[in-house]
Amino acid sequence: MGTNVMPSGEELLRFLPEMILAIFAVLVMLWESRHDEHGERPGMPAFALIGLGLAAAASIVAGAAPGYAFRNMLVVDSFATFFRLLLMGIGAMAVMTASPFLRARKAEGGEYYSLILLSLIGQSLMAASNELIMVFIGIEISSISSYVLAGYLKDDKRVNESALKYFLLGSFATGFLLYGVSWIYGLTGSTNLNEIASILGNADIAPDAVLTGAATALILAGLCFKVSAFPFQSWAPDVYQGAATPVGAFLSAAPKAAAFATLLRVFLTAFDPMADRWLPLLIVVALLTMVIGNLAALWQTDVKRILGYSSIANAGYVLVAVAAHSTLGISAVLFYLAAYSVMNFGAFAVVSLREETELKDFEGLAKRQPATAALMTVFMASLIGLPMTAGFFGKFYIFQSAIDAELYWLAGLGLLTSAVAAFYYLRVIAAMYMKPSPEGAPEMAVPAASQQAVMFVAAALTIGFGIFPGWLLDWATRSSGLLR
């Protein structure tokens, strides 16, 4: 008798969000094809937002029936559902911020929205993957779309340079990851995360510890690139500066969140039996990432580069919580990724209103556009970690998890680097409020309705998570269990 390989209804339901995103990615391109080359193309952002809304609803429905799909290659649990919903929210902000930005530059096309949706397919797969091969497929779907997005404004030489750098370094890092996966398969005979964990946890059949450690290090190296962690962090500021600002905002949030979901899933499932070997390495990576990101940001004069190095530093903070190796640490990771995505995207949304993004271009903004300056101040304050902001509680939970894990020195150094970070964030606030606007400086664009919506919602969530963090933390705690 042949084996039935047809997926069941439950399996298709668990894969439904990705199917919806794929359908709407195609629909957006078909909708654009109905218009001539120079004609208006209304409705594309709306199509993308509808697709994201339906995919988010499908994620909730799929999350209500947790389990495995497609021969245990995918797993839908509360952890995957949290990241799916977070990714859909980031995608919605990317669509709403980019539409007026691209329209003003006469560069709006259906391919942008399709690429956002396609990238989210890969990132959703990364969050729900229970197989190293599926992890690789998800990363590649996300990465290829991200490389094209980084070079979307193809007439700009700086954009082309950043996209090429992103592609070359990303391909190099993917080679590390795939080489590590092949080693793990050769050593254990499996790429399933649960099966790998069972083999590594059995002393009688566990493969050589040195070779397994080397394979684990290779996989960690590939994922370090995706989260912009040391020693593969150098691409982030260049890419964020060179890419279109809404693309930089998307790349700083969505792929990073998906990569951390993968890092948690892989290392706390497959490699958990050998945690005592990789945790010391992860602690060193976390420390160096925080130090390098914050110190390098001190010398920057471009706001997008400041946010790029800030992204590196924030990856270091999240790695501190991963290194805590506890349920509290996982909860802190989820809370902080949600908070960081909101406040960072809000800051990029403000930056997208300017053609030039040097610090001097923001001087006097408080007098010219007080509301925009106030919103930027909220985002900078949260990135610093001031009380009554999402960033404060995010860092509090991260360092609390490190202290509970008795990583006192790591928590102390993390707090110290966080204090250093206040300097470069305050430089942005000082430029807006304490310096006059340069003579002849071009005015910052008035934000369109969709950009205003993103900035005000992001600010409201940033303050809301800071004043009432309980519900998000409860959700993160409920989602911190990885289905085994």
C-alpha positions as CSV (number, residue, x, y, z in Angstrom):
1,M,0.0,0.0,0.0
2,G,1.2,3.5,-0.9
3,T,1.6,6.1,1.8
4,N,-0.9,8.9,1.7
5,V,1.1,12.1,1.2
6,M,-1.9,14.4,0.8
7,P,-1.9,17.0,3.5
8,S,-4.9,16.9,5.9
9,G,-7.3,19.8,6.5
10,E,-5.6,20.6,9.8
11,E,-2.2,20.8,8.1
12,L,-3.4,23.2,5.5
13,L,-5.0,25.3,8.2
14,R,-1.7,25.6,10.0
15,F,-0.1,26.7,6.7
16,L,-3.0,29.1,5.8
17,P,-1.3,32.4,6.7
18,E,1.6,31.7,4.3
19,M,-0.9,30.7,1.6
20,I,-2.9,33.9,2.0
21,L,0.3,36.0,1.8
22,A,1.3,34.2,-1.4
23,I,-2.1,34.7,-3.0
24,F,-2.1,38.4,-2.3
25,A,1.5,38.8,-3.5
26,V,0.3,37.5,-6.9
27,L,-2.9,39.6,-6.8
28,V,-1.0,42.8,-6.2
29,M,1.2,42.1,-9.3
30,L,-1.9,41.2,-11.4
31,W,-3.6,44.4,-10.2
32,E,-0.7,46.5,-11.3
33,S,-0.6,44.8,-14.7
34,R,-4.1,46.3,-15.4
35,H,-2.6,49.8,-15.6
36,D,-0.3,51.3,-18.2
37,E,3.3,52.1,-17.4
38,H,2.7,55.8,-16.5
39,G,-0.8,55.5,-15.2
40,E,-1.9,55.7,-11.6
41,R,-2.0,52.5,-9.7
42,P,-4.5,52.9,-6.9
43,G,-5.4,50.1,-4.6
44,M,-2.1,48.3,-4.3
45,P,-1.4,49.2,-0.7
46,A,-5.0,48.4,0.2
47,F,-4.6,45.0,-1.4
48,A,-1.5,44.3,0.6
49,L,-3.1,45.5,3.8
50,I,-6.1,43.2,3.2
51,G,-3.8,40.3,2.7
52,L,-1.9,41.1,5.9
53,G,-5.1,41.4,7.8
54,L,-6.5,38.0,6.5
55,A,-3.1,36.4,7.2
56,A,-3.1,37.7,10.8
57,A,-6.7,36.4,11.3
58,A,-5.6,33.0,9.8
59,S,-2.6,33.0,12.3
60,I,-5.0,33.3,15.2
61,V,-7.3,30.6,13.8
62,A,-4.3,28.3,13.2
63,G,-2.9,29.0,16.6
64,A,-6.2,27.8,18.2
65,A,-5.4,24.3,16.8
66,P,-1.7,23.8,17.7
67,G,0.3,20.9,16.3
68,Y,2.6,19.7,13.6
69,A,2.1,19.8,9.8
70,F,3.7,18.3,6.7
71,R,5.5,15.4,8.4
72,N,6.6,17.5,11.4
73,M,8.4,20.0,9.2
74,L,6.2,22.9,10.6
75,V,5.0,23.4,14.1
76,V,2.2,25.8,15.0
77,D,2.2,26.7,18.7
78,S,1.8,29.9,20.7
79,F,5.4,30.8,20.0
80,A,4.9,30.7,16.2
81,T,1.6,32.5,16.5
82,F,3.2,35.4,18.5
83,F,5.8,35.9,15.8
84,R,3.4,35.5,12.9
85,L,1.2,38.3,14.3
86,L,4.2,40.5,15.1
87,L,5.4,40.1,11.5
88,M,2.1,40.9,10.1
89,G,2.0,44.1,12.1
90,I,5.5,45.1,10.9
91,G,4.4,44.4,7.4
92,A,1.4,46.6,7.7
93,M,3.6,49.5,9.0
94,A,6.0,48.9,6.1
95,V,3.2,49.2,3.6
96,M,1.6,52.3,5.1
97,T,4.9,54.1,5.5
98,A,6.2,53.3,2.1
99,S,3.2,54.2,0.0
100,P,3.5,58.1,0.2
101,F,7.3,57.8,0.3
102,L,7.5,55.9,-3.0
103,R,4.7,57.9,-4.6
104,A,6.6,61.1,-4.0
105,R,9.6,59.6,-5.8
106,K,7.4,58.2,-8.6
107,A,8.7,54.8,-7.7
108,E,5.6,53.1,-6.4
109,G,5.0,49.7,-8.0
110,G,3.2,46.5,-7.2
111,E,6.6,44.7,-6.9
112,Y,7.4,46.5,-3.7
113,Y,4.2,45.3,-1.9
114,S,4.6,41.8,-3.4
115,L,8.2,41.7,-2.1
116,I,7.1,42.7,1.4
117,L,4.5,39.9,1.4
118,L,6.9,37.3,-0.1
119,S,9.5,38.3,2.5
120,L,6.9,37.8,5.3
121,I,6.2,34.3,3.9
122,G,9.8,33.3,4.5
123,Q,9.9,34.9,8.0
124,S,6.6,33.2,9.0
125,L,8.1,29.9,7.9
126,M,11.2,30.6,10.0
127,A,9.1,31.1,13.1
128,A,7.2,27.9,12.6
129,S,9.9,25.6,11.3
130,N,10.7,22.4,13.0
131,E,13.3,21.2,10.5
132,L,16.7,22.7,9.7
133,I,15.9,22.4,6.0
134,M,12.7,24.3,6.4
135,V,14.6,26.9,8.4
136,F,16.9,27.3,5.4
137,I,14.1,27.5,3.0
138,G,12.4,30.2,5.1
139,I,15.6,32.2,5.4
140,E,16.2,32.1,1.7
141,I,12.6,33.2,0.8
142,S,13.0,36.1,3.2
143,S,16.5,36.9,2.2
144,I,16.1,37.0,-1.6
145,S,13.1,39.3,-1.2
146,S,15.0,41.5,1.2
147,Y,18.0,41.8,-1.1
148,V,15.7,43.1,-3.9
149,L,13.9,45.4,-1.5
150,A,17.2,46.9,-0.4
151,G,18.0,47.8,-4.0
152,Y,14.4,48.9,-4.8
153,L,15.3,52.5,-5.8
154,K,17.6,51.2,-8.5
155,D,18.5,54.6,-9.9
156,D,20.3,55.6,-6.7
157,K,24.0,54.5,-6.7
158,R,24.1,54.4,-2.9
159,V,21.1,52.1,-2.9
160,N,22.8,49.8,-5.4
161,E,25.9,49.7,-3.3
162,S,24.1,48.8,-0.1
163,A,22.0,46.1,-1.8
164,L,25.1,44.5,-3.3
165,K,26.9,44.5,0.1
166,Y,23.8,43.0,1.7
167,F,23.5,40.3,-1.0
168,L,27.2,39.3,-0.9
169,L,27.6,39.3,2.9
170,G,24.2,37.6,3.3
171,S,25.1,34.8,0.8
172,F,28.4,34.3,2.6
173,A,26.6,34.0,6.0
174,T,24.0,31.6,4.5
175,G,26.9,29.4,3.4
176,F,28.0,29.1,7.1
177,L,24.4,28.2,8.0
178,L,24.0,25.5,5.3
179,Y,27.4,24.0,6.0
180,G,26.5,23.7,9.7
181,V,23.2,22.1,8.8
182,S,24.9,19.5,6.5
183,W,27.3,18.7,9.3
184,I,24.5,18.2,11.8
185,Y,22.8,15.9,9.3
186,G,26.0,13.9,8.8
187,L,26.5,13.6,12.6
188,T,22.9,12.8,13.6
189,G,21.2,11.5,10.5
190,S,18.4,13.9,10.9
191,T,17.4,17.6,10.4
192,N,14.3,17.4,12.6
193,L,14.8,19.5,15.7
194,N,13.2,17.1,18.1
195,E,15.1,14.1,16.7
196,I,18.4,16.0,16.9
197,A,17.6,16.9,20.5
198,S,16.9,13.2,21.3
199,I,20.1,12.1,19.8
200,L,22.3,14.7,21.4
201,G,20.7,14.0,24.7
202,N,21.5,10.3,24.6
203,A,25.1,9.8,25.7
204,D,25.1,6.3,24.1
205,I,24.4,7.5,20.6
206,A,25.5,11.2,20.7
207,P,28.1,12.1,18.1
208,D,31.5,13.5,18.7
209,A,31.2,16.6,20.9
210,V,33.9,18.6,19.1
211,L,32.3,18.1,15.7
212,T,28.9,18.8,17.0
213,G,30.1,22.0,18.6
214,A,31.7,23.1,15.4
215,A,28.5,22.5,13.5
216,T,26.6,24.4,16.1
217,A,29.0,27.3,15.8
218,L,28.5,27.4,12.1
219,I,24.7,27.6,12.4
220,L,25.1,30.3,15.1
221,A,27.3,32.3,12.7
222,G,24.7,32.2,10.0
223,L,22.0,33.4,12.4
224,C,24.3,36.1,13.9
225,F,24.3,37.7,10.4
226,K,20.5,37.7,10.3
227,V,20.2,39.4,13.7
228,S,23.1,41.8,13.0
229,A,25.2,40.4,15.9
230,F,29.0,40.3,16.3
231,P,31.0,39.5,14.2
232,F,28.6,39.8,11.3
233,Q,27.1,43.2,12.2
234,S,28.9,45.6,9.8
235,W,26.4,45.4,7.0
236,A,23.5,46.8,9.0
237,P,24.3,50.6,9.2
238,D,25.4,50.6,5.5
239,V,22.2,48.9,4.3
240,Y,19.8,50.9,6.5
241,Q,21.5,54.1,5.3
242,G,21.5,53.2,1.6
243,A,18.1,51.5,1.3
244,A,14.9,53.5,1.0
245,T,14.0,54.5,4.5
246,P,10.8,52.4,4.7
247,V,12.8,49.4,3.5
248,G,15.4,50.1,6.2
249,A,12.7,50.2,8.8
250,F,11.3,46.9,7.6
251,L,14.8,45.2,7.5
252,S,15.6,46.4,11.0
253,A,12.5,44.8,12.4
254,A,10.9,41.9,10.5
255,P,14.0,39.8,9.5
256,K,15.5,40.4,12.9
257,A,12.4,39.2,14.7
258,A,12.2,36.1,12.5
259,A,15.9,35.3,13.0
260,F,15.5,35.5,16.8
261,A,12.5,33.2,16.6
262,T,14.7,30.7,14.6
263,L,17.6,31.1,17.0
264,L,15.3,30.4,20.0
265,R,13.6,27.5,18.3
266,V,16.8,25.8,17.1
267,F,19.0,26.3,20.1
268,L,16.4,25.7,22.8
269,T,15.1,22.6,21.0
270,A,17.7,20.8,18.9
271,F,20.8,22.0,20.7
272,D,19.4,22.3,24.2
273,P,21.1,19.1,25.5
274,M,24.5,20.7,24.8
275,A,23.6,24.2,26.1
276,D,26.6,24.2,28.4
277,R,28.9,24.3,25.3
278,W,27.2,27.1,23.2
279,L,26.0,29.3,26.0
280,P,29.5,30.7,26.8
281,L,30.0,31.6,23.1
282,L,26.5,33.2,23.0
283,I,27.4,35.3,26.1
284,V,30.6,36.6,24.5
285,V,28.7,37.4,21.3
286,A,26.0,39.3,23.3
287,L,28.6,41.4,25.2
288,L,30.6,42.3,22.1
289,T,27.5,43.1,20.1
290,M,26.3,45.5,22.8
291,V,29.7,47.2,23.1
292,I,30.4,47.5,19.4
293,G,26.9,48.7,18.5
294,N,26.8,51.4,21.2
295,L,30.4,52.7,20.9
296,A,30.3,52.9,17.1
297,A,27.0,54.8,17.2
298,L,28.6,57.6,19.3
299,W,30.6,58.8,16.3
300,Q,27.7,58.8,13.7
301,T,26.3,62.0,12.2
302,D,23.6,60.4,10.1
303,V,20.3,59.5,11.9
304,K,19.8,56.3,9.8
305,R,23.3,55.1,10.7
306,I,22.6,55.9,14.3
307,L,19.5,53.7,14.1
308,G,21.6,51.1,12.3
309,Y,24.1,50.9,15.1
310,S,21.3,51.1,17.6
311,S,19.8,48.0,15.9
312,I,23.1,46.2,16.5
313,A,23.2,47.2,20.1
314,N,19.6,46.1,20.6
315,A,20.4,42.7,19.1
316,G,23.0,42.4,21.9
317,Y,20.4,43.1,24.5
318,V,18.1,40.5,23.1
319,L,21.0,38.0,23.1
320,V,21.4,38.6,26.8
321,A,17.9,37.3,27.4
322,V,18.6,34.3,25.1
323,A,21.7,33.6,27.1
324,A,19.7,33.5,30.3
325,H,18.4,30.2,29.0
326,S,15.1,30.3,30.9
327,T,11.4,30.8,30.3
328,L,11.7,34.3,31.7
329,G,14.4,34.9,29.2
330,I,12.2,33.8,26.3
331,S,9.4,36.0,27.5
332,A,11.8,38.9,27.7
333,V,12.9,38.3,24.2
334,L,9.3,38.3,22.9
335,F,8.4,41.4,24.8
336,Y,11.4,43.3,23.7
337,L,11.1,42.4,20.1
338,A,7.5,43.6,20.0
339,A,8.5,46.8,21.8
340,Y,11.6,47.4,19.7
341,S,9.7,46.8,16.4
342,V,7.1,49.5,17.3
343,M,9.5,52.2,18.6
344,N,12.2,51.6,15.9
345,F,9.6,51.7,13.1
346,G,8.2,54.9,14.5
347,A,11.6,56.5,14.5
348,F,12.2,55.4,10.9
349,A,8.8,56.7,9.9
350,V,9.8,60.2,11.1
351,V,13.2,59.9,9.3
352,S,11.4,58.9,6.1
353,L,10.0,62.5,5.9
354,R,13.4,63.9,5.0
355,E,15.5,63.4,1.8
356,E,18.7,64.0,3.8
357,T,19.1,62.4,7.1
358,E,22.1,64.1,8.7
359,L,21.7,65.2,12.3
360,K,22.0,68.9,11.1
361,D,18.9,68.3,9.0
362,F,16.8,67.7,12.1
363,E,18.0,70.9,13.8
364,G,15.1,73.2,14.8
365,L,12.5,70.6,13.9
366,A,10.6,71.3,17.2
367,K,9.8,74.9,16.0
368,R,8.9,73.9,12.5
369,Q,6.9,70.7,13.2
370,P,6.4,70.4,16.9
371,A,4.2,67.3,16.7
372,T,6.7,65.4,14.6
373,A,9.5,66.3,16.9
374,A,7.4,65.2,19.9
375,L,6.8,61.8,18.3
376,M,10.5,61.4,17.5
377,T,11.3,62.3,21.2
378,V,8.9,59.5,22.4
379,F,10.8,56.9,20.2
380,M,14.2,58.1,21.2
381,A,13.2,58.1,24.9
382,S,12.0,54.5,24.5
383,L,15.2,53.4,22.8
384,I,17.1,55.0,25.7
385,G,14.9,53.0,28.1
386,L,13.4,55.9,30.0
387,P,10.5,55.0,32.4
388,M,6.9,55.0,31.2
389,T,8.1,53.7,27.8
390,A,8.1,50.3,26.2
391,G,11.9,50.3,26.0
392,F,12.2,50.7,29.8
393,F,10.3,47.6,30.6
394,G,11.8,45.7,27.7
395,K,15.3,46.3,29.1
396,F,14.1,45.7,32.7
397,Y,12.8,42.2,31.8
398,I,16.0,41.4,29.8
399,F,18.4,42.3,32.6
400,Q,16.1,40.7,35.2
401,S,16.3,37.4,33.3
402,A,20.1,37.7,33.2
403,I,20.2,38.4,37.0
404,D,17.9,35.4,37.7
405,A,20.3,33.3,35.7
406,E,23.1,34.6,37.9
407,L,24.8,36.4,34.9
408,Y,25.4,39.4,37.1
409,W,28.4,40.7,35.3
410,L,26.6,40.5,31.9
411,A,23.6,42.3,33.2
412,G,25.9,45.0,34.7
413,L,27.8,45.5,31.5
414,G,24.5,45.6,29.6
415,L,23.2,48.4,31.8
416,L,26.5,50.3,31.4
417,T,26.4,50.1,27.6
418,S,22.7,51.1,27.7
419,A,23.7,54.2,29.7
420,V,26.3,55.0,27.0
421,A,23.6,54.7,24.3
422,A,21.7,57.5,25.9
423,F,24.3,59.9,24.6
424,Y,23.7,59.4,20.9
425,Y,19.9,59.2,21.3
426,L,19.9,62.5,23.2
427,R,21.9,64.0,20.3
428,V,18.9,63.6,18.1
429,I,16.6,65.2,20.7
430,A,19.1,68.0,21.3
431,A,19.3,68.7,17.6
432,M,15.5,69.1,17.3
433,Y,14.9,71.2,20.4
434,M,18.2,73.0,21.3
435,K,19.6,74.1,18.0
436,P,18.2,76.6,15.5
437,S,17.3,75.5,12.0
438,P,20.1,76.2,9.5
439,E,19.4,79.0,7.0
440,G,18.1,77.8,3.7
441,A,17.5,74.3,5.0
442,P,14.7,72.5,3.1
443,E,11.5,71.9,5.1
444,M,10.7,68.4,6.2
445,A,7.8,66.9,4.3
446,V,4.4,67.0,5.8
447,P,3.5,63.4,6.7
448,A,0.7,61.8,4.7
449,A,-2.3,60.3,6.5
450,S,-0.9,56.8,6.4
451,Q,2.5,58.0,7.7
452,Q,0.8,59.9,10.5
453,A,-1.2,56.8,11.4
454,V,1.9,54.7,11.7
455,M,3.7,57.4,13.8
456,F,0.8,58.0,16.2
457,V,-0.1,54.4,16.6
458,A,3.6,53.5,17.2
459,A,3.9,56.3,19.8
460,A,0.7,55.2,21.5
461,L,1.9,51.6,21.7
462,T,5.3,52.7,22.9
463,I,3.8,54.7,25.7
464,G,1.0,52.1,26.3
465,F,3.5,49.2,26.6
466,G,5.5,51.4,29.1
467,I,2.5,52.3,31.3
468,F,0.6,49.0,31.0
469,P,3.1,46.3,30.1
470,G,1.2,43.5,31.8
471,W,-0.9,42.3,28.9
472,L,2.0,42.2,26.4
473,L,4.2,40.4,29.0
474,D,1.3,38.0,29.8
475,W,1.0,37.2,26.1
476,A,4.8,36.9,25.7
477,T,4.9,34.5,28.8
478,R,2.1,32.4,27.4
479,S,3.9,32.2,24.1
480,S,7.3,31.3,25.6
481,G,6.8,27.6,25.7
482,L,8.2,25.8,22.7
483,L,6.2,22.7,21.6
484,R,8.3,19.6,21.9
